[in-house]
Amino acid sequence: MKKLALSAALGAALLPVTAHATETETVSVAVPYADLDLTSEAGQATLDARIDAAVKEVCARPDTIRDLKAMNAWAACRKSAAASATEQLGAADLATEFFALF
């Protein structure tokens, strides 16, 4: 089954996609996509929605927007998580293309 492991890190970019319990902790969420037709707009939209949900799961929004440090960390977490998912999806596509040659 095809899945993306979504993780984002606070403090440093750790790949795959993680949460912000501590600066060194990495939390991953699997994002299944084997059931989707990624050649269709609907399949791509569904995958995007699943990735967005996973990013929200691993990168909890701070309780208050007045804590600028926490808001910046949250934004960095979300950016890192989305980048990780995109990178992993690209790697999965390359692997699929490679094995299709045999």
MIMIKE-996151 format. One record per atom (N, C-alpha, C): atom name; x, y, z; residue number from 0; chain. Coordinates in pm, 1 decimal. Layout:
// residues N
SITE  site         u         v         w  pos  unit
SITE    CA         X         Y         Z  NUM     A
...
//
This chain:
// residues 102
SITE  site         u         v         w  pos  unit
SITE     N      84.0    -117.9       0.0    0     A
SITE    CA       0.0       0.0       0.0    0     A
SITE     C      88.4     123.9       0.0    0     A
SITE     N      57.9     217.4     -87.0    1     A
SITE    CA     135.9     339.3     -94.7    1     A
SITE     C      94.4     434.3      16.2    1     A
SITE     N     194.2     488.5      85.1    2     A
SITE    CA     168.8     585.4     191.4    2     A
SITE     C     281.8     686.4     193.7    2     A
SITE     N     252.6     804.5     238.0    3     A
SITE    CA     353.0     905.5     265.9    3     A
SITE     C     365.5     915.0     416.8    3     A
SITE     N     486.6     927.1     464.7    4     A
SITE    CA     505.8     952.6     607.0    4     A
SITE     C     526.2    1102.6     620.6    4     A
SITE     N     434.8    1166.8     685.7    5     A
SITE    CA     436.6    1311.6     696.4    5     A
SITE     C     501.5    1351.6     828.0    5     A
SITE     N     604.3    1435.9     821.0    6     A
SITE    CA     668.8    1481.6     942.9    6     A
SITE     C     726.6    1621.3     924.7    6     A
SITE     N     726.0    1699.2    1028.2    7     A
SITE    CA     782.8    1834.0    1024.4    7     A
SITE     C     849.8    1862.2    1156.5    7     A
SITE     N     954.9    1939.0    1155.8    8     A
SITE    CA    1030.5    1958.6    1278.6    8     A
SITE     C    1034.5    2104.4    1319.6    8     A
SITE     N    1043.6    2125.6    1448.5    9     A
SITE    CA    1065.1    2259.5    1500.7    9     A
SITE     C    1213.7    2276.0    1525.9    9     A
SITE     N    1262.4    2390.2    1496.8   10     A
SITE    CA    1402.8    2417.9    1521.0   10     A
SITE     C    1489.6    2381.6    1401.6   10     A
SITE     N    1471.3    2264.9    1346.0   11     A
SITE    CA    1550.4    2220.3    1231.3   11     A
SITE     C    1462.3    2139.1    1139.2   11     A
SITE     N    1497.0    2141.7    1014.2   12     A
SITE    CA    1416.6    2066.4     916.9   12     A
SITE     C    1456.2    1919.5     922.2   12     A
SITE     N    1367.9    1837.9     974.5   13     A
SITE    CA    1389.9    1695.1     978.9   13     A
SITE     C    1291.8    1631.3     883.1   13     A
SITE     N    1343.2    1548.6     793.1   14     A
SITE    CA    1254.7    1481.8     698.9   14     A
SITE     C    1240.3    1338.5     743.7   14     A
SITE     N    1125.3    1289.3     734.8   15     A
SITE    CA     995.4    1322.2     676.9   15     A
SITE     C     917.0    1432.0     752.3   15     A
SITE     N     782.3    1421.2     784.0   16     A
SITE    CA     701.3    1531.4     839.4   16     A
SITE     C     669.3    1509.9     988.1   16     A
SITE     N     690.9    1607.9    1074.7   17     A
SITE    CA     685.4    1589.1    1220.1   17     A
SITE     C     600.8    1689.3    1296.4   17     A
SITE     N     583.3    1663.5    1424.5   18     A
SITE    CA     508.7    1753.7    1512.8   18     A
SITE     C     603.3    1827.1    1605.7   18     A
SITE     N     547.9    1916.3    1688.0   19     A
SITE    CA     633.7    2000.5    1770.2   19     A
SITE     C     619.3    1976.1    1920.4   19     A
SITE     N     620.9    1852.1    1962.7   20     A
SITE    CA     616.2    1825.1    2106.0   20     A
SITE     C     743.1    1877.8    2172.7   20     A
SITE     N     855.7    1853.5    2111.3   21     A
SITE    CA     982.9    1913.1    2154.8   21     A
SITE     C    1060.9    1946.2    2028.5   21     A
SITE     N    1170.0    2018.4    2044.6   22     A
SITE    CA    1247.9    2057.9    1927.2   22     A
SITE     C    1316.4    1940.1    1861.1   22     A
SITE     N    1338.0    1831.4    1932.6   23     A
SITE    CA    1409.8    1717.9    1874.2   23     A
SITE     C    1319.6    1599.6    1842.9   23     A
SITE     N    1195.8    1605.6    1882.7   24     A
SITE    CA    1103.1    1494.9    1858.9   24     A
SITE     C    1046.6    1502.0    1718.0   24     A
SITE     N    1041.0    1386.4    1652.7   25     A
SITE    CA     983.0    1377.2    1519.9   25     A
SITE     C     858.8    1289.6    1526.7   25     A
SITE     N     748.0    1341.8    1477.6   26     A
SITE    CA     622.6    1268.6    1475.6   26     A
SITE     C     583.2    1250.4    1330.2   26     A
SITE     N     551.4    1126.9    1291.7   27     A
SITE    CA     513.1    1098.7    1153.9   27     A
SITE     C     368.9    1052.0    1146.3   27     A
SITE     N     304.9    1087.4    1037.2   28     A
SITE    CA     168.8    1044.5    1009.0   28     A
SITE     C     168.6     983.8     869.2   28     A
SITE     N     113.7     864.5     856.1   29     A
SITE    CA     104.4     800.3     724.8   29     A
SITE     C     -12.6     859.6     646.9   29     A
SITE     N      12.5     889.2     521.6   30     A
SITE    CA     -90.2     942.8     433.0   30     A
SITE     C    -108.8     843.4     318.2   30     A
SITE     N    -213.0     760.2     325.4   31     A
SITE    CA    -233.1     661.3     218.9   31     A
SITE     C    -280.9     727.0      89.4   31     A
SITE     N    -231.0     674.4     -23.6   32     A
SITE    CA    -276.2     728.9    -150.9   32     A
SITE     C    -285.9     623.2    -260.4   32     A
SITE     N    -267.7     496.5    -225.5   33     A
SITE    CA    -274.7     389.2    -325.4   33     A
SITE     C    -412.9     379.7    -388.5   33     A
SITE     N    -514.3     423.9    -316.4   34     A
SITE    CA    -651.7     416.5    -366.7   34     A
SITE     C    -687.6     532.7    -458.7   34     A
SITE     N    -594.6     624.9    -481.4   35     A
SITE    CA    -624.3     744.3    -559.9   35     A
SITE     C    -567.3     734.6    -701.2   35     A
SITE     N    -637.3     792.5    -794.6   36     A
SITE    CA    -587.8     807.6    -930.9   36     A
SITE     C    -523.6     945.3    -938.6   36     A
SITE     N    -391.6     949.3    -925.5   37     A
SITE    CA    -322.3    1077.1    -920.0   37     A
SITE     C    -308.9    1143.6   -1056.6   37     A
SITE     N    -356.6    1078.0   -1160.4   38     A
SITE    CA    -358.8    1141.1   -1292.2   38     A
SITE     C    -484.3    1225.9   -1310.0   38     A
SITE     N    -578.7    1213.7   -1217.1   39     A
SITE    CA    -702.6    1292.4   -1225.2   39     A
SITE     C    -696.3    1409.6   -1127.3   39     A
SITE     N    -769.6    1514.8   -1159.7   40     A
SITE    CA    -776.1    1630.6   -1070.8   40     A
SITE     C    -839.8    1593.5    -937.7   40     A
SITE     N    -939.7    1507.6    -942.0   41     A
SITE    CA   -1007.4    1466.4    -818.4   41     A
SITE     C    -911.9    1388.9    -727.8   41     A
SITE     N    -833.2    1300.4    -785.8   42     A
SITE    CA    -736.3    1224.0    -707.3   42     A
SITE     C    -630.5    1314.0    -646.1   42     A
SITE     N    -582.5    1411.3    -724.2   43     A
SITE    CA    -483.0    1505.5    -673.3   43     A
SITE     C    -541.7    1592.7    -562.8   43     A
SITE     N    -665.6    1634.9    -579.8   44     A
SITE    CA    -730.8    1717.9    -477.5   44     A
SITE     C    -750.3    1639.0    -348.4   44     A
SITE     N    -786.0    1511.6    -361.5   45     A
SITE    CA    -803.8    1427.4    -242.8   45     A
SITE     C    -671.2    1408.6    -171.0   45     A
SITE     N    -563.5    1384.8    -246.6   46     A
SITE    CA    -431.5    1369.8    -184.3   46     A
SITE     C    -391.2    1499.2    -115.4   46     A
SITE     N    -413.3    1612.6    -180.2   47     A
SITE    CA    -381.4    1741.5    -117.5   47     A
SITE     C    -457.5    1759.9      13.3   47     A
SITE     N    -584.3    1722.1      14.7   48     A
SITE    CA    -665.2    1734.0     136.7   48     A
SITE     C    -611.7    1642.4     246.3   48     A
SITE     N    -570.2    1521.6     208.7   49     A
SITE    CA    -513.6    1428.7     307.8   49     A
SITE     C    -382.3    1481.7     363.6   49     A
SITE     N    -298.9    1538.4     277.0   50     A
SITE    CA    -171.9    1595.3     323.4   50     A
SITE     C    -198.6    1713.7     415.2   50     A
SITE     N    -292.2    1800.4     377.8   51     A
SITE    CA    -327.5    1914.7     463.4   51     A
SITE     C    -375.0    1868.5     601.0   51     A
SITE     N    -457.0    1763.9     604.1   52     A
SITE    CA    -507.0    1711.0     731.8   52     A
SITE     C    -392.6    1655.1     815.4   52     A
SITE     N    -299.8    1586.8     750.4   53     A
SITE    CA    -185.7    1530.6     822.8   53     A
SITE     C     -95.5    1640.5     876.6   53     A
SITE     N     -74.9    1745.2     797.9   54     A
SITE    CA       5.4    1859.0     844.4   54     A
SITE     C     -59.3    1920.9     967.9   54     A
SITE     N    -190.7    1937.4     964.5   55     A
SITE    CA    -261.0    1993.5    1080.3   55     A
SITE     C    -249.7    1902.3    1202.1   55     A
SITE     N    -245.2    1771.3    1176.6   56     A
SITE    CA    -233.4    1676.0    1287.4   56     A
SITE     C     -96.5    1682.2    1353.6   56     A
SITE     N       9.7    1693.0    1273.8   57     A
SITE    CA     143.6    1691.7    1331.9   57     A
SITE     C     191.5    1829.3    1375.3   57     A
SITE     N     132.1    1933.5    1322.3   58     A
SITE    CA     173.2    2070.2    1356.1   58     A
SITE     C      56.2    2142.7    1423.4   58     A
SITE     N      44.4    2124.2    1551.8   59     A
SITE    CA     -65.7    2185.7    1626.6   59     A
SITE     C     -47.7    2336.7    1633.7   59     A
SITE     N    -155.6    2408.0    1609.4   60     A
SITE    CA    -152.3    2553.6    1615.3   60     A
SITE     C    -139.9    2598.1    1761.0   60     A
SITE     N     -57.5    2699.0    1785.6   61     A
SITE    CA     -44.7    2750.9    1922.6   61     A
SITE     C    -178.9    2802.4    1974.9   61     A
SITE     N    -193.3    2799.2    2106.2   62     A
SITE    CA    -317.2    2844.2    2168.9   62     A
SITE     C    -341.8    2993.2    2150.1   62     A
SITE     N    -234.9    3069.3    2142.0   63     A
SITE    CA    -249.9    3213.4    2128.0   63     A
SITE     C    -163.6    3263.9    2013.4   63     A
SITE     N    -218.3    3355.6    1935.7   64     A
SITE    CA    -140.7    3412.7    1825.8   64     A
SITE     C     -45.5    3520.8    1874.3   64     A
SITE     N     -54.4    3554.4    2000.4   65     A
SITE    CA      33.0    3657.8    2056.5   65     A
SITE     C     173.2    3606.2    2085.7   65     A
SITE     N     189.8    3475.1    2086.9   66     A
SITE    CA     321.5    3415.0    2109.9   66     A
SITE     C     390.5    3401.5    1974.1   66     A
SITE     N     466.6    3503.8    1937.5   67     A
SITE    CA     527.1    3508.4    1804.7   67     A
SITE     C     625.7    3394.5    1781.4   67     A
SITE     N     699.3    3356.9    1884.3   68     A
SITE    CA     794.3    3247.2    1869.7   68     A
SITE     C     719.7    3117.2    1837.3   68     A
SITE     N     610.9    3092.2    1907.6   69     A
SITE    CA     532.1    2970.9    1883.1   69     A
SITE     C     465.0    2976.6    1745.7   69     A
SITE     N     418.1    3093.6    1704.8   70     A
SITE    CA     356.4    3106.9    1572.7   70     A
SITE     C     458.4    3084.1    1461.9   70     A
SITE     N     580.1    3134.5    1479.6   71     A
SITE    CA     685.9    3112.4    1381.6   71     A
SITE     C     723.8    2964.5    1375.0   71     A
SITE     N     730.0    2900.4    1490.9   72     A
SITE    CA     761.3    2757.2    1495.0   72     A
SITE     C     650.9    2677.0    1426.4   72     A
SITE     N     526.6    2716.4    1447.2   73     A
SITE    CA     412.9    2649.2    1383.0   73     A
SITE     C     420.7    2663.5    1231.2   73     A
SITE     N     450.4    2783.5    1185.0   74     A
SITE    CA     462.4    2807.6    1041.0   74     A
SITE     C     577.4    2725.8     982.0   74     A
SITE     N     689.4    2719.0    1053.9   75     A
SITE    CA     804.3    2640.9    1007.0   75     A
SITE     C     770.4    2492.2    1003.8   75     A
SITE     N     696.9    2446.1    1102.8   76     A
SITE    CA     655.1    2306.4    1109.0   76     A
SITE     C     568.9    2272.9     988.2   76     A
SITE     N     470.6    2356.5     960.4   77     A
SITE    CA     380.4    2333.3     846.9   77     A
SITE     C     456.4    2333.4     714.7   77     A
SITE     N     547.8    2427.1     699.0   78     A
SITE    CA     625.3    2436.6     575.6   78     A
SITE     C     712.4    2312.9     557.7   78     A
SITE     N     778.1    2271.2     665.1   79     A
SITE    CA     863.7    2153.5     660.2   79     A
SITE     C     783.1    2026.9     632.4   79     A
SITE     N     666.7    2015.9     693.7   80     A
SITE    CA     581.7    1898.4     674.9   80     A
SITE     C     534.4    1888.3     530.4   80     A
SITE     N     489.3    1999.1     474.8   81     A
SITE    CA     441.6    1999.3     336.8   81     A
SITE     C     555.6    1969.6     239.9   81     A
SITE     N     672.2    2026.1     265.0   82     A
SITE    CA     788.6    2000.5     179.5   82     A
SITE     C     829.6    1854.3     185.7   82     A
SITE     N     824.2    1796.5     304.7   83     A
SITE    CA     858.7    1655.6     321.6   83     A
SITE     C     763.8    1566.0     243.3   83     A
SITE     N     636.4    1594.3     251.4   84     A
SITE    CA     537.7    1514.0     179.2   84     A
SITE     C     559.2    1525.1      28.7   84     A
SITE     N     584.9    1645.7     -18.8   85     A
SITE    CA     608.2    1667.2    -161.5   85     A
SITE     C     733.4    1592.9    -207.4   85     A
SITE     N     837.6    1599.4    -126.1   86     A
SITE    CA     962.6    1530.5    -158.8   86     A
SITE     C     941.1    1379.1    -163.5   86     A
SITE     N     870.2    1325.9     -65.4   87     A
SITE    CA     845.6    1182.3     -61.4   87     A
SITE     C     758.7    1136.7    -177.8   87     A
SITE     N     661.6    1217.2    -213.8   88     A
SITE    CA     575.3    1182.6    -326.0   88     A
SITE     C     656.1    1180.6    -455.0   88     A
SITE     N     746.3    1276.1    -471.3   89     A
SITE    CA     834.4    1278.5    -588.0   89     A
SITE     C     924.4    1157.3    -593.3   89     A
SITE     N     979.8    1116.6    -478.1   90     A
SITE    CA    1065.3     998.4    -472.3   90     A
SITE     C     985.7     872.7    -504.7   90     A
SITE     N     862.0     865.8    -457.3   91     A
SITE    CA     777.0     749.3    -486.0   91     A
SITE     C     746.0     741.9    -635.0   91     A
SITE     N     721.8     857.2    -697.7   92     A
SITE    CA     695.3     859.9    -841.3   92     A
SITE     C     816.8     813.4    -920.3   92     A
SITE     N     937.2     856.8    -879.4   93     A
SITE    CA    1059.0     814.0    -947.4   93     A
SITE     C    1078.9     663.7    -934.1   93     A
SITE     N    1053.2     610.0    -815.4   94     A
SITE    CA    1067.8     465.7    -794.2   94     A
SITE     C     968.4     387.7    -880.8   94     A
SITE     N     846.3     436.6    -889.2   95     A
SITE    CA     745.1     370.9    -971.6   95     A
SITE     C     786.5     370.1   -1117.7   95     A
SITE     N     836.3     483.4   -1166.0   96     A
SITE    CA     883.4     492.8   -1304.7   96     A
SITE     C    1000.7     400.0   -1328.3   96     A
SITE     N    1092.5     391.5   -1232.8   97     A
SITE    CA    1210.1     305.6   -1246.6   97     A
SITE     C    1169.6     159.5   -1256.3   97     A
SITE     N    1083.8     113.4   -1164.6   98     A
SITE    CA    1044.1     -27.2   -1164.5   98     A
SITE     C     953.4     -62.2   -1281.5   98     A
SITE     N     890.7      37.3   -1341.2   99     A
SITE    CA     807.8      12.5   -1458.7   99     A
SITE     C     894.6     -22.7   -1580.1   99     A
SITE     N    1022.3       9.3   -1573.6  100     A
SITE    CA    1112.9     -23.1   -1683.4  100     A
SITE     C    1143.1    -172.4   -1692.3  100     A
SITE     N    1119.4    -245.0   -1586.5  101     A
SITE    CA    1154.9    -388.7   -1583.6  101     A
SITE     C    1037.4    -477.4   -1602.3  101     A
//
